[in-house]
Amino acid sequence: MPRDTVILECTEAKAEGKSPSRYMTTRNKKLQTERVEKKKYNPHMKRHTLHKEKK
């Protein structure tokens, strides 16, 4: 199975020096070669922020 588990980390909280929220998700490596970016809820900032795939 080509699905890979990835970790999404909040970029906005990291830039502000706050603790970033993290989410786990999966992606298909063969169909989606670039890194995943999604808008997810950050409970520390109490709003939806951009989360990018962490290495």
C-alpha positions in Angstrom: 0.0 0.0 0.0 1.6 3.3 -1.0 -0.2 5.4 1.8 2.2 7.1 4.1 1.5 8.6 7.6 2.5 12.2 7.8 2.4 14.9 10.6 0.9 18.3 10.0 2.2 21.2 12.1 0.8 24.7 12.5 3.0 27.3 10.8 1.4 30.4 12.2 1.8 29.5 15.9 5.4 28.4 15.2 6.2 31.8 13.7 4.6 33.6 16.8 6.6 31.4 19.2 3.6 29.7 20.6 3.2 25.9 20.9 2.1 24.5 17.5 -0.7 22.1 17.2 0.0 18.8 15.3 -2.3 16.4 13.4 -1.6 13.0 11.9 -3.0 12.1 8.5 -2.1 9.9 5.5 -1.3 10.6 1.9 -0.8 8.6 -1.2 2.9 8.9 -2.1 2.5 8.0 -5.7 -0.3 10.5 -6.5 0.6 13.3 -4.2 4.4 13.9 -4.5 4.5 17.4 -2.9 4.0 18.2 0.8 0.5 18.3 2.3 -1.0 21.7 3.4 -4.4 21.9 5.1 -6.3 24.4 7.2 -6.9 22.8 10.6 -8.1 24.0 14.0 -5.4 25.2 16.4 -6.8 25.0 20.0 -4.0 27.2 21.4 -4.9 30.1 19.0 -8.6 29.3 19.0 -9.0 29.5 15.2 -8.2 27.7 12.0 -4.6 28.0 10.8 -2.5 26.6 8.0 -0.8 23.3 8.8 2.1 22.0 6.7 3.6 18.6 6.5 6.6 18.1 8.8 9.7 16.2 7.7 
